[in-house]
Amino acid sequence: MFRGLRRWIPRAACGLAALACAACNQMAQQASVSPYELPEQTPSSGTVAVTDAPPLVLVAATTDLTNPLPITTATLDAGYRNYRSFCHPCHGPRLDGHSLVGPSFPEGHLSLLAPNIVAMTDEQLFLSTWYGAGKNPPFRGTMTPGEVWQVIAYIRSVQANPPPGAIPQGLPGRIDTKSLSQ
């Protein structure tokens, strides 16, 4: 009895495999609808495209933002950890843009020690981090406001005392501060 069963098990497995392949072939030939083939819907009024700058209404409603966190060792340590997690790949360990990703941008290194970035207010740094600016993606869905403020505190501490060998150069006008302050 087992001898006959041993012969039929491989044959049955091959038969099931052939049926499965035949079903897949038919499925590939069936008519299907791609979601991109549907007619494009008109967006609701007031919708802002994700490629646009943040709405000026939101920027105007948040004027005079200042860092609410005290500048303590704990704040700077947390800012350093968050910087290493979120900012380091593009801005580098010394904030001068010398990193693995930074040089790959056509505009060049993304230095946070550049004079135009050092001159930005804390509010402008927060908004450009929160909403994104230039090649910098928005971090509002990734970081909390407290984490952004911790990173800003860390950046300000390094900007006040740049590390030796850091290159305080950057591409002027990388972040359009006029659109953030209107």
Contacts in CASP RR format, 6 or more apart in sequence:
PFRMAT RR
TARGET T0000
AUTHOR 0000-0000-0000
METHOD contacts of the structure
MODEL  1
MFRGLRRWIPRAACGLAALACAACNQMAQQASVSPYELPEQTPSSGTVAV
TDAPPLVLVAATTDLTNPLPITTATLDAGYRNYRSFCHPCHGPRLDGHSL
VGPSFPEGHLSLLAPNIVAMTDEQLFLSTWYGAGKNPPFRGTMTPGEVWQ
VIAYIRSVQANPPPGAIPQGLPGRIDTKSLSQ
48 54 0 8 1.000
48 55 0 8 1.000
53 131 0 8 1.000
53 176 0 8 1.000
53 179 0 8 1.000
54 127 0 8 1.000
54 131 0 8 1.000
54 132 0 8 1.000
56 179 0 8 1.000
56 182 0 8 1.000
58 131 0 8 1.000
59 127 0 8 1.000
59 179 0 8 1.000
59 180 0 8 1.000
59 181 0 8 1.000
59 182 0 8 1.000
60 182 0 8 1.000
62 123 0 8 1.000
62 127 0 8 1.000
63 123 0 8 1.000
64 123 0 8 1.000
65 122 0 8 1.000
65 123 0 8 1.000
65 126 0 8 1.000
65 127 0 8 1.000
66 122 0 8 1.000
66 123 0 8 1.000
67 122 0 8 1.000
67 149 0 8 1.000
67 152 0 8 1.000
67 153 0 8 1.000
68 149 0 8 1.000
69 75 0 8 1.000
69 146 0 8 1.000
69 149 0 8 1.000
69 150 0 8 1.000
69 153 0 8 1.000
71 153 0 8 1.000
71 157 0 8 1.000
75 150 0 8 1.000
75 153 0 8 1.000
76 150 0 8 1.000
76 153 0 8 1.000
76 154 0 8 1.000
76 157 0 8 1.000
78 147 0 8 1.000
78 150 0 8 1.000
79 147 0 8 1.000
79 150 0 8 1.000
79 151 0 8 1.000
79 153 0 8 1.000
79 154 0 8 1.000
80 154 0 8 1.000
82 143 0 8 1.000
82 147 0 8 1.000
82 150 0 8 1.000
82 151 0 8 1.000
82 154 0 8 1.000
83 91 0 8 1.000
83 151 0 8 1.000
83 154 0 8 1.000
83 155 0 8 1.000
86 139 0 8 1.000
86 142 0 8 1.000
86 143 0 8 1.000
86 147 0 8 1.000
86 151 0 8 1.000
87 112 0 8 1.000
87 151 0 8 1.000
88 99 0 8 1.000
89 99 0 8 1.000
89 100 0 8 1.000
89 101 0 8 1.000
89 102 0 8 1.000
90 97 0 8 1.000
90 99 0 8 1.000
90 101 0 8 1.000
90 102 0 8 1.000
90 105 0 8 1.000
90 110 0 8 1.000
90 135 0 8 1.000
90 136 0 8 1.000
91 97 0 8 1.000
91 99 0 8 1.000
91 102 0 8 1.000
91 110 0 8 1.000
91 111 0 8 1.000
91 112 0 8 1.000
92 98 0 8 1.000
92 99 0 8 1.000
92 102 0 8 1.000
93 99 0 8 1.000
94 113 0 8 1.000
94 158 0 8 1.000
94 162 0 8 1.000
94 163 0 8 1.000
94 165 0 8 1.000
94 166 0 8 1.000
95 111 0 8 1.000
95 112 0 8 1.000
95 113 0 8 1.000
95 155 0 8 1.000
95 158 0 8 1.000
95 159 0 8 1.000
95 162 0 8 1.000
95 166 0 8 1.000
96 109 0 8 1.000
96 111 0 8 1.000
96 112 0 8 1.000
96 113 0 8 1.000
96 166 0 8 1.000
96 167 0 8 1.000
96 168 0 8 1.000
96 169 0 8 1.000
97 103 0 8 1.000
97 109 0 8 1.000
97 110 0 8 1.000
97 111 0 8 1.000
97 112 0 8 1.000
97 170 0 8 1.000
98 109 0 8 1.000
98 167 0 8 1.000
102 108 0 8 1.000
102 109 0 8 1.000
102 110 0 8 1.000
103 109 0 8 1.000
105 135 0 8 1.000
107 135 0 8 1.000
107 171 0 8 1.000
107 174 0 8 1.000
108 170 0 8 1.000
108 171 0 8 1.000
109 167 0 8 1.000
109 169 0 8 1.000
109 170 0 8 1.000
109 171 0 8 1.000
110 135 0 8 1.000
110 136 0 8 1.000
110 170 0 8 1.000
110 171 0 8 1.000
110 174 0 8 1.000
111 117 0 8 1.000
111 167 0 8 1.000
111 168 0 8 1.000
111 169 0 8 1.000
111 170 0 8 1.000
112 155 0 8 1.000
112 158 0 8 1.000
112 159 0 8 1.000
113 158 0 8 1.000
113 159 0 8 1.000
113 162 0 8 1.000
113 166 0 8 1.000
113 167 0 8 1.000
113 168 0 8 1.000
113 169 0 8 1.000
113 170 0 8 1.000
114 168 0 8 1.000
114 169 0 8 1.000
114 170 0 8 1.000
114 171 0 8 1.000
114 172 0 8 1.000
114 174 0 8 1.000
115 168 0 8 1.000
115 172 0 8 1.000
116 170 0 8 1.000
116 172 0 8 1.000
116 173 0 8 1.000
116 174 0 8 1.000
116 175 0 8 1.000
116 177 0 8 1.000
117 125 0 8 1.000
117 159 0 8 1.000
117 170 0 8 1.000
117 174 0 8 1.000
117 175 0 8 1.000
118 159 0 8 1.000
118 168 0 8 1.000
120 128 0 8 1.000
120 175 0 8 1.000
120 177 0 8 1.000
121 181 0 8 1.000
122 152 0 8 1.000
122 156 0 8 1.000
123 180 0 8 1.000
123 181 0 8 1.000
124 175 0 8 1.000
124 177 0 8 1.000
124 180 0 8 1.000
124 181 0 8 1.000
125 152 0 8 1.000
125 155 0 8 1.000
126 145 0 8 1.000
126 148 0 8 1.000
126 149 0 8 1.000
126 152 0 8 1.000
127 133 0 8 1.000
127 180 0 8 1.000
128 136 0 8 1.000
128 175 0 8 1.000
128 180 0 8 1.000
129 136 0 8 1.000
129 139 0 8 1.000
129 143 0 8 1.000
129 148 0 8 1.000
129 151 0 8 1.000
129 152 0 8 1.000
130 138 0 8 1.000
130 139 0 8 1.000
130 140 0 8 1.000
130 145 0 8 1.000
130 148 0 8 1.000
131 138 0 8 1.000
131 140 0 8 1.000
132 138 0 8 1.000
132 139 0 8 1.000
133 175 0 8 1.000
133 176 0 8 1.000
133 180 0 8 1.000
134 174 0 8 1.000
134 175 0 8 1.000
134 176 0 8 1.000
136 175 0 8 1.000
139 148 0 8 1.000
143 151 0 8 1.000
162 168 0 8 1.000
END
